[in-house]
Amino acid sequence: MALPTSIKTIAIVCLTFAWATSLGTQACFAQKDRLIQSIRDQEEFTWRIAQQIWKWAEPGYQETKSSKLLADALEAAEFKVERRVAGIPTAFAATYGEGKPVIGILGEYDALPGLSQTAAPYRQPREDVTYGHACGHHLFGAASASAAIGIAQQIRSGQLKGTVRYYGCPAEEGGSGKVFMVQAGLFKDCDAVLHWHPSSQNSAGDRSTLARMAVKFRFHGKAAHAAGAPEQGRSALDAVELTNFAAQLMREHTPDQTRIHYVITAGGDAPNVVPEFSEVYYYIRHPKAHVVRGLYKRLVLCAQAGAMGTETKLDINFQGGIVEILPNQSLSQVVIRNFREQNDLSYSAEDVKFALRLQDTMPKPKSLDTIKLVVDRSGTVGMGSTDVGDVSWVVPTTGFTTACWVPGTPGHSWQAVACGGTNIAKNGMNLAARVLAATAWDLMTNPTDLSGGKREHARRIGEEKYATLMEPGQKPPLDYRKPPKSTKR
């Protein structure tokens, strides 16, 4: 039976629309493929930047050369770079494009103390530096810059509309740089923020973290001859030891998942001199920021008891606090989709040789084949802390990890530093750049992905608005990585 003319017309229109939609989808895929190819084209340039930052290994808030290198590279790519933002000499924001959406990409570049290491599969500290990139932030900063530049190229060519902004974030390791950037309003116009982190495995998902507060307790006592006139001395080191003992007793009476750890950063200079100055540096963590606030108050009581019991004077140098990451499942699913499409990690024969030798130094090595997987960590809580948490409470945020270290490598180890100078790190870093760029592309071209992230962000916050763990008016602790000064009181 012949179809009526009106039905024929509708059918033709529907077929034409489907054909046009298919062509449009294919064109979009082709444009996204060109974005990915542009990231691949600049892999060697990105690696040179990462390697230079790895060699410098600069401490938090002292990353002068590293931040300048990244800012200069973005400026050369025609980004508008604002330096020294939020009152921090090594923080910057680099913007390309105009209008909505505004997609932020985070970058870090600070190193950790005491972890100097060459790119060798055995313990071999470098002679020129005492710090090391044991958390892979040299890779973090470089890959994020590569992704931002790739997106900017697409905006310049007319393939994308909107704005991409790279955030140069210093002092993530204990300095809480992003918190001060949040307070300065640098994220207020962002629609979404992306981040990543080097790891020994590929993972993504709406994972949270631990909130954290940091403090240095400084005790001032009285020096005296430890043998000839001990009664005239008041030991600042005894005050530290008493504080630590009180904190150990406190551990039994804290909520599950609490973490308390410390280092003694100053304890005296000679055993025959009663120490007149000592300092102990504490972290206290929990999955919820409000719990950390209460635990911190109890920790201060331990320090006050230490001072009272030793007749010393206590100075509390509060280093700041960071809240837990607010997860976003909607955005994380966009990441996972792109991650699984882009993951092509494999080891060369030389990589395998390095990896197996390095694994001989590890207590829990894992199969090298795990680099082929992308693990969904949704609904879990990571046992680390990051100032990305504060960003996530003011703008929808999601992140992931790529396998830049040999499987089984613990973070904050010399093994992680060693991996950071190898082809293994290079490949993981460039994978991260592609995933970041592909995810940013989707968020800029698919309003549904972006709006879903925003709705979930609003729902998760509910009535609980963002509240910083910083003290009112607190400034960035720019000297937190510098040795403590012993001053008489």
N, C-alpha and C positions, 0 to 999 in steps of 0.2 A: 504494500500500500504506500502511495506517495505521501511524503510529509507535507503538512500545510506550509505555506510560504513563511508565516510568522515563526514557526518552529525551526524551519531551515535557517532563517536569519539568526535566531538565537544560537543555534548550533555552530554556525560559522563564526559568530562573535566569540563564543566560548573557546573554540579551537584556536582562533587567532590570538586570544588572550593567553591561552596556555602556551602557545608557541613563542609569543613575545616574552612571557615570564621565564620560559626555559632559556631563551637567548640571554635575557637579563641576568639570570642566575649564573649562566656560563661565563658571561662577561665579568660578573663580580668575582667569581672564582679565579678567573684569569688575572684580574687586577690584584687580588690577594696573593696569588702566586708570584707576581712581580715584586710585591712587597717582601715576601720571603726570600726571593732571589737577591734583592738588594741587601738584605741582612747577611746572606752568604757572601756577597761580593766584598763586604767590608770586614770579614772575619779576621784577616791578618792585621788590619789596622786596630781592631778592637783588642786583639791579643797583645799587641805592642803596648797599648795603654795599660792593660791589666798587669803585664809583666813589669812595667816601670813602677807602678804602684806597689807591686809585690816586693820589689827591690828596696824601695824607700821605707816601707813598713813604718808608717808614722802613727804616733799615739793619738787618741781621741782629743779633739779640739786643737791639735798641733799638726793636722794634716795639710799644712800650707802648700806643699808642692803637689800633693795628690789632688786636692780640690781644684787648684789652678789648672792642672793638666786637663781635667774633665771639663771645667768651665770653658777653657780656651777651645777645646775640641767642639763643644756645642756652639760656641760663638762663631767658630769658623764655618759651621753648618747653618749659619744665619739665624740662630736662636737669639732672642733678646735675653741677655743674661743680667740678672740682678745679684750682685755679690754682697757678702757680709750681711745677709738677712737675719732677722730676729736677734740682732746684737751679737752674732757669732761670726768671728773672722773667717771661718772655713765652711760656712753654710752658704748656699746659693740656690737660686731658682732660675731655670732657663725655659723660655716659652716660645713656641712657634705656632702660628695660625691665629685665628680669631673666631669668636662666636662659640656657640654650643655645638656638641658637647665638649666639656673640658676633661680630658683624661690625664691624670697624674701618674707618673712612673717614679718610684723611689730608687735612689742610689746611695750606697754607703762606701766608705773607704778607710776606716780606721783599723789599726792592728792591735794585737794583744801583747802585753809585756811578758818577758822571760821565755819567749818561744821562738827565738831566732833559729833558723834552720835552712840548709841548702835544699835543692831539689833532688835529694838522694834518698834511697830506701833504707837508710840506717841513720842513727842519730849523729848529726854533724852540724853543730851551730855555725852560723856565719860569724866572721870576725868584725864586720862593719856595722852591724845593728844588734840590738838586744831585743827588739820587738819582732813579731812575726804574724803573718796573716793566717792565723789558725782558725778563723771563722770565714775565710774566703771573701772578705769584703772588697778585695781588689777585683775579683771577678764580678761581684754584685754591682759595683759602680760602673764598670766598663760595659757589661751586657745591657744594663738598663739604658745607658747612653746610646748604644747601638740601636736598640729598639726605638727610642725616641727619635733618633735621626732618620731611621727608616720610615716612621710615620710622617715625619716632617716632609720628606721627599714626596710622599703620596699627596699630602696637602698642597705642596707647591705645584705638582703636576695637575691638580684639579680632580684627582681620583677620590679624595676625602674632603669633607668639610668639618671644621671644628678646630679645636686647640689641643696640642699636646704640651705637657709641662714636665720637665725633669727636675726633681728635687735633689739637690746635693746635700746629703744628710750626714753630718759628722757625729762622732762620739756615740755610736749606738751601744758600744760595749761599756755600759755603766754611766755614760755621760748624759743620756736622755735627750739628745739634741732635738729630736722631732717634737718633743713636748713643747719646747720653747717656740718652735716653728708653728705648731698648732695655735699656741697662745698669741702669736703675732698675726694670726688670721690668714696665713699663707694658703690654706686649703679651702677657704670659705666658698670659692666659686667652682670647686671641682665637682664633677658628676660621679666620678669613680676614681679609685687609686689602685694601682697594681704594684706588687713587689714580689721578690723571689729571694731565695737563699741557697748558697752552695750546701751540699750534703753528700752522704755516701749512697743515697738512693733517690729515685724519682718519686715525688709524692705531691698530692694536691688535696683539695677538699676544704670544707668549712671548719678548720681546726682552730681552737683557741690556744691561749698561752697562760703563763702565770703572771699575775701582777707582782710588782717588786718595789721595795723601798731600800735605799742605800744610805748608810751613815758611817761617818768616821768619828770614833770616840777618842778624844785627845786628853791625856792625863798629864798634869804638871805636879811634880813632887819636889823633893829637896835632895840635892846631891850630898854625898858624904863618903868617907873611906869605908868600904864595906866590911873591913876587918877591924880597923882602928877606932872608928866612931860610928858603928851602925845605928846606934840609938838616935843619932842626930839626923839621920836620913829618913826620907819618906819616899818609898819606891813607886814610881809611876808604872813600872812593869808589873809590880804586884797588883796594882789596880786593874790592869788589863787582864791578868790571870784570874782575878776574882770575878770580873765581868764575864769572862768566858765560862767559868765554872757555873755561874748563875744561869747563863744562857743554856748550858748543857742540861741543867735541871729543868729549865722551862720547856725544853723540847718534848718532854713526856706529857705535857699538859697543853698541847697545841692541837688544832684541828687536823684531820687527815689531809695529806698532800701539802702540808707546810714544809718549807725548806728554809733552813737557817745555816749560813756559812760565813766564814770570816778568814782574814789573814792579818797577822801582826806586821804592820808596815814599819814600825820603829819600836825597838825594845831596849835601847841603851847601847853603849859603845864599848864598855870594858867590864868584866865581871867583878873587878875590885872597886868599882864606882857605883854607888846606888843610883839607878837611873832616875834622872829628874824629868825626863819626857818619854812618853810612850804613846803609841797610837795603834788602834785596832780598827779594821775596815770590815763592816758587816753588810750582807745582803739578807733580806727576809722576804719570802715569797709565798704566794697562795693563788689558787685559781680565781679568787674574787678580791677585788680591790678593797672593799669595805672590811674584809677580814684582815688584810695586811695592815690597814690603819690601826686596828686594835692590837695586833701583835707588835707593831712598832712601839706603841706606848709601853708595852710590857718589857720590851728589850731596853728601852731607855731606863726603866727602873733598875734593870740589872747593872747598867753602867753607873747609875747613881749610887747603888749599893757598893760597887767596886771603889768608887771615890770615897764614900763615907768610911768604909772599912779600913782604908789605907791612909786616911787624912791627906788626900791629894785633891787637886782642883780639876774638875771635869769641864771640858769644852765640847759641845756637840756640834759637829760639822755635818749638817744634813745635806746629802748629795742629791736628793730628789727621788721621785717615784714615777713609775709607769704603770698603766692599767693593763688589764688583759685584752687580748684581741677580741673584738666583737665579730663572730663568724658571719659569713654571707654565702649561703648555699647556692643562691641564684647565680652569683658571679663566679663561684668556684666551678660550677658545671660548665661554664663557658671555657674556663681554663683547661679543665680535664679533657674536653672535646678537642681543643687545639693541641694539647700536650700529647695525646695519643696519636694524633695525626703527624706530629712533627718529630716524635722520638725515633731517632735512627742511631742511637749510641751503639758503638761497638769498640772493641779493643784490638789494636794491632798486636803483632807478635812482641814488639818492644814494650807496649803497654802491659801485656800479660806478664812479661818477665819482671817489670817493675812492681806490678801489683802483687805477685806471689812473694817476692822478696820482702815487700813492706808488710804483707800479712803475717810473716814470721814474727813480727814484733807486736802483734795484736792479740789480746786475750779472746776476742770473739770475731774472728774473720767470717765473712759471708761469701756465698757463691758469686762469682763474677757475672753470672748470667742475670743477676737481679737488675742490672742496668737496662735491661730490655723491657722492664715492667714500669707501669705508672700506678702507684698505690693510692687508693682513695682513702684519705684520713678523716673523712667527714665524721663529725660528732665526737672527736677525741680532744684531749687537752695535752698539748706538748709541755714538757717539763722545763722549757727554757722561758726566757722573758725577752721582750723587745718593745722599743718605743713606737713601733708600728701600731701597737695597741691603742695609743692615744689618737692616732690618725683615724683608726677604724671607727671610733665613736663619733666623729664629726663628718665623715664621708664614707659611703659604701666602699669597702676595701677587700681585696682578696690576694692571695699569694700562693707560692708553690716552692718546691725544692727540686734541683736537678743533681744528678750524680756526678759531682766534680771531684770526689775523693774515691779512693778504692773502697769497695763495699766492706763494711765493718769498721771503718776509720771513725774514731770518736772526734767530735768537734772539740775545739780548744786544745789540740794536741800538736806535737811536733810533726806527727804523721800527716795531719791536715795541711800544715805549712808546706811540707815536702811535696804533697800532691799538687798544691797550688802553683808550682812552677813547671808542671808537666803537660803533655798533650792530653792527658786524661781530664785535667781542669779546663783546658782550652775547649775541648769538645762539649763538656757539660755547660760551660759558659755560653757558647754560641747557640746551643739548644735553648737555653733560657731566653736569649735575645729573640729567637724566633717565636717562642711561645708568648712572650710579652707583646711582641708586635702583632701577632695574629689575634690575640685577645683584644688588644686595643682596637684593631681593625673591626672586629665584630661589634664591639660596643659603640663604635662610631657609625656603623652602617646598619645596625639592627636596633631600632628603638625599643623593641620588646625586651632584649637582653638587659639593656640599661634600666628601663623602668622597673623590671622585675627585681633588680638589685636594690633600687631605691625603696620600693615597697617593703621588701624584706628588712632593710635597714631600719625603717621607721617602725615596723612591727616589733623587731627585737628590742629596740630601745624602749618603746612604750612610754611609761611615765618616768623611767629611770634615765635622767639626763646625764650627759658627760660631766664628770667631776674629777679634776686633776688630783694627783697625789702630791703635787708640789705645795710648798708653803706659800702663802700670799706674798707676792712681790719677789719671789725667788728668782735669782739670776742664774744663767748657765754656769756650772762649776768648771770654768775654763782651765783651772789648774789641778783638776782631780787626778791627772796622771803624773803630776810632778812630785818629787820626794817631799815628805813632810818636813816642816821647819821646826826645830827645837827652839822655843823662845822662853826665856825666863819670866816668871810671874812674881 
